[in-house]
Amino acid sequence: MIVTIPIDEEKTDQFLPGNKLDGSGVGINYVDAFLAPFKLTLADGRKLLAKRRGIKITLTVGEAKGEGLLRRMRHGPDPKVLVREALAEAGGQIGVGVAIEPGTVELTLPGL
């Protein structure tokens, strides 16, 4: 099953560290704005949720949970790269493929 989540890039780009003060060093405000649309119920009844706590992103699909970290030392200072890598890490733990394209995030979910 493939789920496409639309991302309003104009809205999220307002929260980039160059546009709005962010003392975190990893773009926490941008990450929060990016993950906001990730709360929905899938056609098969499973819940899909992505949330941040500290520098950890948790991706939940039904009962499965995966975690990824915003690793600035490994992936550089760009918050767009950090969130992409953290989501890919979280998705990899539960078998979810993550592809981030301009304006959308495409998740390839395992079946039931």
N, CA, C and O atoms as CSV, one atom per row, in Angstrom:
chain,resi,resn,atom,element,x,y,z
A,1,MET,N,N,0.838,-1.165,0.000
A,1,MET,CA,C,0.000,0.000,0.000
A,1,MET,C,C,0.894,1.242,0.000
A,1,MET,O,O,1.849,1.333,0.771
A,2,ILE,N,N,0.571,2.183,-0.867
A,2,ILE,CA,C,1.334,3.428,-0.948
A,2,ILE,C,C,0.452,4.572,-0.459
A,2,ILE,O,O,-0.676,4.745,-0.921
A,3,VAL,N,N,0.980,5.347,0.478
A,3,VAL,CA,C,0.268,6.495,1.036
A,3,VAL,C,C,1.053,7.752,0.664
A,3,VAL,O,O,2.260,7.829,0.892
A,4,THR,N,N,0.364,8.726,0.094
A,4,THR,CA,C,0.989,9.996,-0.267
A,4,THR,C,C,0.488,11.071,0.687
A,4,THR,O,O,-0.717,11.281,0.829
A,5,ILE,N,N,1.427,11.747,1.337
A,5,ILE,CA,C,1.098,12.807,2.285
A,5,ILE,C,C,1.549,14.138,1.680
A,5,ILE,O,O,2.738,14.324,1.418
A,6,PRO,N,N,0.617,15.063,1.457
A,6,PRO,CA,C,1.014,16.359,0.893
A,6,PRO,C,C,1.684,17.228,1.957
A,6,PRO,O,O,1.244,17.275,3.106
A,7,ILE,N,N,2.748,17.911,1.558
A,7,ILE,CA,C,3.479,18.817,2.447
A,7,ILE,C,C,3.417,20.216,1.843
A,7,ILE,O,O,3.782,20.408,0.683
A,8,ASP,N,N,2.964,21.180,2.613
A,8,ASP,CA,C,2.924,22.565,2.175
A,8,ASP,C,C,4.310,23.174,2.402
A,8,ASP,O,O,4.631,23.625,3.500
A,9,GLU,N,N,5.118,23.176,1.346
A,9,GLU,CA,C,6.506,23.620,1.475
A,9,GLU,C,C,6.632,25.095,1.830
A,9,GLU,O,O,7.561,25.482,2.538
A,10,GLU,N,N,5.712,25.920,1.348
A,10,GLU,CA,C,5.770,27.340,1.700
A,10,GLU,C,C,5.600,27.523,3.203
A,10,GLU,O,O,6.290,28.334,3.822
A,11,LYS,N,N,4.689,26.773,3.775
A,11,LYS,CA,C,4.438,26.863,5.213
A,11,LYS,C,C,5.619,26.318,6.017
A,11,LYS,O,O,6.058,26.947,6.980
A,12,THR,N,N,6.132,25.154,5.625
A,12,THR,CA,C,7.222,24.555,6.391
A,12,THR,C,C,8.526,25.314,6.239
A,12,THR,O,O,9.305,25.398,7.188
A,13,ASP,N,N,8.780,25.874,5.049
A,13,ASP,CA,C,10.030,26.611,4.832
A,13,ASP,C,C,10.114,27.879,5.669
A,13,ASP,O,O,11.209,28.398,5.888
A,14,GLN,N,N,8.982,28.386,6.139
A,14,GLN,CA,C,8.993,29.549,7.032
A,14,GLN,C,C,9.713,29.231,8.340
A,14,GLN,O,O,10.202,30.137,9.014
A,15,PHE,N,N,9.780,27.956,8.700
A,15,PHE,CA,C,10.361,27.542,9.972
A,15,PHE,C,C,11.820,27.101,9.861
A,15,PHE,O,O,12.404,26.650,10.846
A,16,LEU,N,N,12.408,27.225,8.688
A,16,LEU,CA,C,13.827,26.902,8.546
A,16,LEU,C,C,14.647,27.845,9.422
A,16,LEU,O,O,14.263,29.001,9.599
A,17,PRO,N,N,15.763,27.380,9.972
A,17,PRO,CA,C,16.556,28.213,10.883
A,17,PRO,C,C,16.975,29.563,10.309
A,17,PRO,O,O,17.145,30.509,11.078
A,18,GLY,N,N,17.148,29.695,9.015
A,18,GLY,CA,C,17.505,30.973,8.425
A,18,GLY,C,C,16.356,31.978,8.426
A,18,GLY,O,O,16.584,33.186,8.366
A,19,ASN,N,N,15.128,31.482,8.495
A,19,ASN,CA,C,13.948,32.341,8.446
A,19,ASN,C,C,13.370,32.641,9.831
A,19,ASN,O,O,12.789,33.706,10.045
A,20,LYS,N,N,13.525,31.720,10.754
A,20,LYS,CA,C,12.972,31.869,12.094
A,20,LYS,C,C,14.007,31.353,13.089
A,20,LYS,O,O,14.618,30.309,12.865
A,21,LEU,N,N,14.201,32.071,14.172
A,21,LEU,CA,C,15.204,31.669,15.156
A,21,LEU,C,C,14.910,30.280,15.702
A,21,LEU,O,O,13.771,29.954,16.037
A,22,ASP,N,N,15.954,29.475,15.782
A,22,ASP,CA,C,15.839,28.104,16.265
A,22,ASP,C,C,17.156,27.758,16.941
A,22,ASP,O,O,18.173,27.591,16.267
A,23,GLY,N,N,17.149,27.649,18.234
A,23,GLY,CA,C,18.377,27.390,18.976
A,23,GLY,C,C,18.750,25.925,19.057
A,23,GLY,O,O,19.741,25.584,19.702
A,24,SER,N,N,17.988,25.048,18.422
A,24,SER,CA,C,18.234,23.616,18.561
A,24,SER,C,C,19.443,23.140,17.765
A,24,SER,O,O,20.111,22.189,18.169
A,25,GLY,N,N,19.729,23.780,16.652
A,25,GLY,CA,C,20.820,23.332,15.799
A,25,GLY,C,C,20.412,22.274,14.791
A,25,GLY,O,O,21.185,21.953,13.889
A,26,VAL,N,N,19.210,21.724,14.926
A,26,VAL,CA,C,18.737,20.699,13.992
A,26,VAL,C,C,17.420,21.092,13.329
A,26,VAL,O,O,16.852,20.289,12.589
A,27,GLY,N,N,16.921,22.293,13.571
A,27,GLY,CA,C,15.691,22.751,12.929
A,27,GLY,C,C,14.431,22.136,13.498
A,27,GLY,O,O,13.565,21.690,12.746
A,28,ILE,N,N,14.316,22.106,14.809
A,28,ILE,CA,C,13.163,21.491,15.468
A,28,ILE,C,C,11.843,22.099,15.001
A,28,ILE,O,O,10.879,21.371,14.767
A,29,ASN,N,N,11.789,23.422,14.864
A,29,ASN,CA,C,10.548,24.071,14.416
A,29,ASN,C,C,10.165,23.609,13.019
A,29,ASN,O,O,8.985,23.392,12.743
A,30,TYR,N,N,11.146,23.455,12.133
A,30,TYR,CA,C,10.883,22.960,10.780
A,30,TYR,C,C,10.373,21.515,10.827
A,30,TYR,O,O,9.418,21.166,10.134
A,31,VAL,N,N,11.007,20.691,11.639
A,31,VAL,CA,C,10.609,19.280,11.748
A,31,VAL,C,C,9.177,19.170,12.242
A,31,VAL,O,O,8.404,18.372,11.712
A,32,ASP,N,N,8.806,19.960,13.253
A,32,ASP,CA,C,7.434,19.933,13.760
A,32,ASP,C,C,6.430,20.321,12.678
A,32,ASP,O,O,5.386,19.683,12.545
A,33,ALA,N,N,6.738,21.360,11.906
A,33,ALA,CA,C,5.842,21.781,10.826
A,33,ALA,C,C,5.773,20.717,9.728
A,33,ALA,O,O,4.713,20.505,9.139
A,34,PHE,N,N,6.887,20.054,9.455
A,34,PHE,CA,C,6.944,19.016,8.425
A,34,PHE,C,C,6.116,17.792,8.828
A,34,PHE,O,O,5.453,17.186,7.986
A,35,LEU,N,N,6.155,17.428,10.116
A,35,LEU,CA,C,5.467,16.220,10.581
A,35,LEU,C,C,3.987,16.440,10.887
A,35,LEU,O,O,3.267,15.471,11.129
A,36,ALA,N,N,3.519,17.676,10.883
A,36,ALA,CA,C,2.122,17.967,11.237
A,36,ALA,C,C,1.101,17.180,10.408
A,36,ALA,O,O,0.127,16.705,10.993
A,37,PRO,N,N,1.253,17.006,9.083
A,37,PRO,CA,C,0.235,16.276,8.315
A,37,PRO,C,C,0.277,14.750,8.478
A,37,PRO,O,O,-0.512,14.050,7.843
A,38,PHE,N,N,1.164,14.231,9.301
A,38,PHE,CA,C,1.341,12.792,9.419
A,38,PHE,C,C,0.391,12.132,10.411
A,38,PHE,O,O,0.728,11.081,10.956
A,39,LYS,N,N,-0.757,12.694,10.663
A,39,LYS,CA,C,-1.717,12.075,11.580
A,39,LYS,C,C,-2.980,11.756,10.798
A,39,LYS,O,O,-3.778,12.645,10.502
A,40,LEU,N,N,-3.158,10.479,10.462
A,40,LEU,CA,C,-4.328,10.082,9.689
A,40,LEU,C,C,-4.642,8.613,9.902
A,40,LEU,O,O,-3.835,7.856,10.440
A,41,THR,N,N,-5.829,8.230,9.470
A,41,THR,CA,C,-6.263,6.842,9.518
A,41,THR,C,C,-6.249,6.303,8.100
A,41,THR,O,O,-6.813,6.912,7.191
A,42,LEU,N,N,-5.609,5.165,7.913
A,42,LEU,CA,C,-5.481,4.566,6.592
A,42,LEU,C,C,-6.778,3.870,6.181
A,42,LEU,O,O,-7.663,3.658,7.009
A,43,ALA,N,N,-6.886,3.521,4.908
A,43,ALA,CA,C,-8.087,2.873,4.379
A,43,ALA,C,C,-8.361,1.532,5.070
A,43,ALA,O,O,-9.516,1.126,5.189
A,44,ASP,N,N,-7.310,0.844,5.525
A,44,ASP,CA,C,-7.498,-0.453,6.183
A,44,ASP,C,C,-7.728,-0.320,7.695
A,44,ASP,O,O,-7.777,-1.326,8.403
A,45,GLY,N,N,-7.867,0.913,8.190
A,45,GLY,CA,C,-8.186,1.132,9.596
A,45,GLY,C,C,-7.000,1.392,10.503
A,45,GLY,O,O,-7.181,1.777,11.658
A,46,ARG,N,N,-5.779,1.188,9.998
A,46,ARG,CA,C,-4.598,1.441,10.821
A,46,ARG,C,C,-4.362,2.940,10.964
A,46,ARG,O,O,-4.680,3.720,10.066
A,47,LYS,N,N,-3.806,3.325,12.093
A,47,LYS,CA,C,-3.451,4.723,12.343
A,47,LYS,C,C,-2.020,4.956,11.865
A,47,LYS,O,O,-1.145,4.108,12.038
A,48,LEU,N,N,-1.802,6.119,11.263
A,48,LEU,CA,C,-0.473,6.545,10.832
A,48,LEU,C,C,-0.147,7.821,11.577
A,48,LEU,O,O,-0.930,8.770,11.571
A,49,LEU,N,N,1.024,7.843,12.227
A,49,LEU,CA,C,1.409,8.997,13.019
A,49,LEU,C,C,2.924,9.131,13.009
A,49,LEU,O,O,3.652,8.146,13.132
A,50,ALA,N,N,3.385,10.368,12.859
A,50,ALA,CA,C,4.807,10.673,13.020
A,50,ALA,C,C,4.890,11.829,13.996
A,50,ALA,O,O,4.226,12.850,13.820
A,51,LYS,N,N,5.708,11.664,15.028
A,51,LYS,CA,C,5.845,12.736,16.013
A,51,LYS,C,C,7.293,12.851,16.449
A,51,LYS,O,O,8.098,11.940,16.255
A,52,ARG,N,N,7.603,13.993,17.044
A,52,ARG,CA,C,8.960,14.268,17.505
A,52,ARG,C,C,8.955,14.484,18.999
A,52,ARG,O,O,8.059,15.125,19.548
A,53,ARG,N,N,9.966,13.939,19.649
A,53,ARG,CA,C,10.209,14.204,21.066
A,53,ARG,C,C,11.715,14.377,21.206
A,53,ARG,O,O,12.477,13.424,21.043
A,54,GLY,N,N,12.133,15.593,21.506
A,54,GLY,CA,C,13.564,15.877,21.525
A,54,GLY,C,C,14.098,15.789,20.110
A,54,GLY,O,O,13.572,16.435,19.203
A,55,ILE,N,N,15.149,14.989,19.913
A,55,ILE,CA,C,15.685,14.808,18.558
A,55,ILE,C,C,15.268,13.461,17.958
A,55,ILE,O,O,15.805,13.040,16.933
A,56,LYS,N,N,14.313,12.791,18.600
A,56,LYS,CA,C,13.847,11.488,18.135
A,56,LYS,C,C,12.513,11.623,17.413
A,56,LYS,O,O,11.580,12.242,17.924
A,57,ILE,N,N,12.431,11.040,16.225
A,57,ILE,CA,C,11.183,10.969,15.471
A,57,ILE,C,C,10.653,9.546,15.570
A,57,ILE,O,O,11.381,8.582,15.334
A,58,THR,N,N,9.377,9.426,15.922
A,58,THR,CA,C,8.731,8.129,16.003
A,58,THR,C,C,7.682,8.037,14.909
A,58,THR,O,O,6.798,8.889,14.815
A,59,LEU,N,N,7.782,7.000,14.080
A,59,LEU,CA,C,6.820,6.729,13.018
A,59,LEU,C,C,6.017,5.506,13.433
A,59,LEU,O,O,6.579,4.437,13.672
A,60,THR,N,N,4.685,5.670,13.517
A,60,THR,CA,C,3.810,4.596,13.958
A,60,THR,C,C,2.823,4.261,12.848
A,60,THR,O,O,2.156,5.140,12.304
A,61,VAL,N,N,2.742,2.976,12.522
A,61,VAL,CA,C,1.760,2.471,11.567
A,61,VAL,C,C,1.065,1.305,12.246
A,61,VAL,O,O,1.649,0.234,12.411
A,62,GLY,N,N,-0.199,1.521,12.644
A,62,GLY,CA,C,-0.907,0.496,13.409
A,62,GLY,C,C,-0.211,0.284,14.742
A,62,GLY,O,O,-0.068,1.216,15.533
A,63,GLU,N,N,0.220,-0.945,14.985
A,63,GLU,CA,C,0.919,-1.281,16.229
A,63,GLU,C,C,2.438,-1.195,16.082
A,63,GLU,O,O,3.148,-1.251,17.086
A,64,ALA,N,N,2.944,-1.062,14.884
A,64,ALA,CA,C,4.391,-1.034,14.632
A,64,ALA,C,C,4.949,0.371,14.841
A,64,ALA,O,O,4.369,1.356,14.385
A,65,LYS,N,N,6.088,0.448,15.540
A,65,LYS,CA,C,6.739,1.736,15.796
A,65,LYS,C,C,8.204,1.655,15.421
A,65,LYS,O,O,8.900,0.692,15.742
A,66,GLY,N,N,8.658,2.700,14.729
A,66,GLY,CA,C,10.068,2.825,14.395
A,66,GLY,C,C,10.565,4.184,14.848
A,66,GLY,O,O,9.807,5.153,14.884
A,67,GLU,N,N,11.851,4.251,15.195
A,67,GLU,CA,C,12.421,5.496,15.691
A,67,GLU,C,C,13.651,5.876,14.874
A,67,GLU,O,O,14.437,5.024,14.459
A,68,GLY,N,N,13.795,7.184,14.657
A,68,GLY,CA,C,14.961,7.718,13.970
A,68,GLY,C,C,15.418,8.981,14.671
A,68,GLY,O,O,14.613,9.696,15.267
A,69,LEU,N,N,16.711,9.254,14.600
A,69,LEU,CA,C,17.272,10.428,15.265
A,69,LEU,C,C,17.676,11.490,14.250
A,69,LEU,O,O,18.103,11.175,13.139
A,70,LEU,N,N,17.537,12.745,14.644
A,70,LEU,CA,C,18.010,13.879,13.845
A,70,LEU,C,C,19.505,14.002,14.125
A,70,LEU,O,O,19.902,14.626,15.109
A,71,ARG,N,N,20.328,13.414,13.273
A,71,ARG,CA,C,21.775,13.314,13.498
A,71,ARG,C,C,22.521,14.360,12.685
A,71,ARG,O,O,22.826,14.155,11.510
A,72,ARG,N,N,22.806,15.470,13.323
A,72,ARG,CA,C,23.475,16.568,12.638
A,72,ARG,C,C,24.929,16.229,12.311
A,72,ARG,O,O,25.418,16.604,11.246
A,73,MET,N,N,25.606,15.549,13.179
A,73,MET,CA,C,27.012,15.222,12.959
A,73,MET,C,C,27.182,14.280,11.762
A,73,MET,O,O,28.189,14.360,11.059
A,74,ARG,N,N,26.236,13.410,11.528
A,74,ARG,CA,C,26.331,12.459,10.428
A,74,ARG,C,C,25.815,13.015,9.106
A,74,ARG,O,O,26.405,12.765,8.055
A,75,HIS,N,N,24.704,13.778,9.152
A,75,HIS,CA,C,24.027,14.183,7.923
A,75,HIS,C,C,24.146,15.671,7.603
A,75,HIS,O,O,23.616,16.116,6.585
A,76,GLY,N,N,24.816,16.440,8.428
A,76,GLY,CA,C,25.014,17.864,8.144
A,76,GLY,C,C,23.957,18.746,8.769
A,76,GLY,O,O,23.032,18.246,9.409
A,77,PRO,N,N,24.079,20.049,8.593
A,77,PRO,CA,C,23.193,20.981,9.298
A,77,PRO,C,C,21.841,21.250,8.626
A,77,PRO,O,O,20.992,21.907,9.229
A,78,ASP,N,N,21.611,20.766,7.398
A,78,ASP,CA,C,20.371,21.075,6.689
A,78,ASP,C,C,19.191,20.306,7.296
A,78,ASP,O,O,19.183,19.075,7.253
A,79,PRO,N,N,18.189,21.005,7.863
A,79,PRO,CA,C,17.041,20.328,8.473
A,79,PRO,C,C,16.255,19.460,7.500
A,79,PRO,O,O,15.660,18.464,7.912
A,80,LYS,N,N,16.239,19.817,6.210
A,80,LYS,CA,C,15.519,19.012,5.225
A,80,LYS,C,C,16.165,17.631,5.081
A,80,LYS,O,O,15.464,16.626,4.955
A,81,VAL,N,N,17.476,17.583,5.099
A,81,VAL,CA,C,18.196,16.310,5.025
A,81,VAL,C,C,18.016,15.536,6.325
A,81,VAL,O,O,17.814,14.322,6.304
A,82,LEU,N,N,18.087,16.226,7.443
A,82,LEU,CA,C,17.956,15.571,8.749
A,82,LEU,C,C,16.606,14.877,8.898
A,82,LEU,O,O,16.548,13.731,9.344
A,83,VAL,N,N,15.517,15.558,8.530
A,83,VAL,CA,C,14.197,14.950,8.667
A,83,VAL,C,C,14.033,13.790,7.688
A,83,VAL,O,O,13.414,12.782,8.028
A,84,ARG,N,N,14.576,13.917,6.482
A,84,ARG,CA,C,14.494,12.820,5.506
A,84,ARG,C,C,15.201,11.576,6.021
A,84,ARG,O,O,14.659,10.473,5.950
A,85,GLU,N,N,16.409,11.752,6.538
A,85,GLU,CA,C,17.181,10.608,7.036
A,85,GLU,C,C,16.557,9.997,8.287
A,85,GLU,O,O,16.551,8.775,8.438
A,86,ALA,N,N,16.030,10.833,9.188
A,86,ALA,CA,C,15.396,10.320,10.405
A,86,ALA,C,C,14.128,9.539,10.074
A,86,ALA,O,O,13.874,8.492,10.670
A,87,LEU,N,N,13.326,10.040,9.125
A,87,LEU,CA,C,12.125,9.301,8.711
A,87,LEU,C,C,12.484,7.991,8.025
A,87,LEU,O,O,11.823,6.974,8.240
A,88,ALA,N,N,13.522,8.009,7.204
A,88,ALA,CA,C,13.963,6.774,6.541
A,88,ALA,C,C,14.444,5.758,7.571
A,88,ALA,O,O,14.169,4.566,7.438
A,89,GLU,N,N,15.154,6.216,8.590
A,89,GLU,CA,C,15.626,5.322,9.647
A,89,GLU,C,C,14.448,4.720,10.423
A,89,GLU,O,O,14.423,3.519,10.694
A,90,ALA,N,N,13.481,5.560,10.775
A,90,ALA,CA,C,12.305,5.087,11.510
A,90,ALA,C,C,11.488,4.117,10.660
A,90,ALA,O,O,11.044,3.078,11.150
A,91,GLY,N,N,11.290,4.456,9.388
A,91,GLY,CA,C,10.537,3.585,8.495
A,91,GLY,C,C,11.240,2.258,8.256
A,91,GLY,O,O,10.589,1.217,8.166
A,92,GLY,N,N,12.565,2.286,8.153
A,92,GLY,CA,C,13.332,1.061,7.935
A,92,GLY,C,C,13.177,0.052,9.061
A,92,GLY,O,O,13.231,-1.155,8.825
A,93,GLN,N,N,12.987,0.529,10.271
A,93,GLN,CA,C,12.823,-0.372,11.413
A,93,GLN,C,C,11.517,-1.150,11.362
A,93,GLN,O,O,11.422,-2.232,11.941
A,94,ILE,N,N,10.505,-0.613,10.674
A,94,ILE,CA,C,9.209,-1.294,10.616
A,94,ILE,C,C,8.825,-1.705,9.194
A,94,ILE,O,O,7.684,-2.094,8.948
A,95,GLY,N,N,9.762,-1.620,8.269
A,95,GLY,CA,C,9.518,-2.066,6.906
A,95,GLY,C,C,8.740,-1.099,6.042
A,95,GLY,O,O,8.106,-1.514,5.072
A,96,VAL,N,N,8.774,0.188,6.374
A,96,VAL,CA,C,8.080,1.218,5.598
A,96,VAL,C,C,9.101,1.954,4.735
A,96,VAL,O,O,10.104,2.456,5.242
A,97,GLY,N,N,8.843,2.016,3.443
A,97,GLY,CA,C,9.705,2.778,2.547
A,97,GLY,C,C,9.299,4.238,2.560
A,97,GLY,O,O,8.110,4.550,2.495
A,98,VAL,N,N,10.268,5.139,2.642
A,98,VAL,CA,C,9.994,6.571,2.696
A,98,VAL,C,C,10.674,7.248,1.514
A,98,VAL,O,O,11.886,7.134,1.333
A,99,ALA,N,N,9.879,7.955,0.711
A,99,ALA,CA,C,10.420,8.735,-0.416
A,99,ALA,C,C,9.878,10.153,-0.300
A,99,ALA,O,O,8.666,10.367,-0.324
A,100,ILE,N,N,10.789,11.123,-0.174
A,100,ILE,CA,C,10.387,12.518,-0.052
A,100,ILE,C,C,10.653,13.218,-1.380
A,100,ILE,O,O,11.791,13.312,-1.839
A,101,GLU,N,N,9.585,13.700,-1.975
A,101,GLU,CA,C,9.629,14.445,-3.226
A,101,GLU,C,C,9.183,15.870,-2.925
A,101,GLU,O,O,8.601,16.113,-1.867
A,102,PRO,N,N,9.436,16.812,-3.815
A,102,PRO,CA,C,8.952,18.178,-3.577
A,102,PRO,C,C,7.432,18.206,-3.403
A,102,PRO,O,O,6.691,17.843,-4.317
A,103,GLY,N,N,6.978,18.635,-2.240
A,103,GLY,CA,C,5.556,18.765,-1.961
A,103,GLY,C,C,4.857,17.526,-1.456
A,103,GLY,O,O,3.689,17.603,-1.077
A,104,THR,N,N,5.530,16.375,-1.435
A,104,THR,CA,C,4.878,15.151,-0.955
A,104,THR,C,C,5.879,14.231,-0.243
A,104,THR,O,O,7.089,14.295,-0.459
A,105,VAL,N,N,5.321,13.386,0.604
A,105,VAL,CA,C,6.061,12.279,1.189
A,105,VAL,C,C,5.294,11.024,0.812
A,105,VAL,O,O,4.093,10.928,1.062
A,106,GLU,N,N,5.976,10.074,0.220
A,106,GLU,CA,C,5.343,8.834,-0.203
A,106,GLU,C,C,5.824,7.706,0.691
A,106,GLU,O,O,7.022,7.431,0.764
A,107,LEU,N,N,4.901,7.059,1.365
A,107,LEU,CA,C,5.216,5.946,2.254
A,107,LEU,C,C,4.730,4.655,1.616
A,107,LEU,O,O,3.567,4.545,1.227
A,108,THR,N,N,5.623,3.680,1.509
A,108,THR,CA,C,5.249,2.364,1.014
A,108,THR,C,C,5.111,1.467,2.222
A,108,THR,O,O,6.097,1.098,2.859
A,109,LEU,N,N,3.855,1.117,2.535
A,109,LEU,CA,C,3.539,0.375,3.765
A,109,LEU,C,C,3.438,-1.112,3.491
A,109,LEU,O,O,2.957,-1.529,2.438
A,110,PRO,N,N,3.895,-1.911,4.449
A,110,PRO,CA,C,3.701,-3.355,4.310
A,110,PRO,C,C,2.224,-3.697,4.475
A,110,PRO,O,O,1.485,-2.967,5.135
A,111,GLY,N,N,1.795,-4.801,3.879
A,111,GLY,CA,C,0.391,-5.227,4.001
A,111,GLY,C,C,0.096,-5.735,5.398
A,111,GLY,O,O,0.954,-5.742,6.280
A,112,LEU,N,N,-1.150,-6.162,5.571
A,112,LEU,CA,C,-1.566,-6.665,6.889
A,112,LEU,C,C,-0.961,-7.990,7.205
A,112,LEU,O,O,-1.213,-8.544,8.274
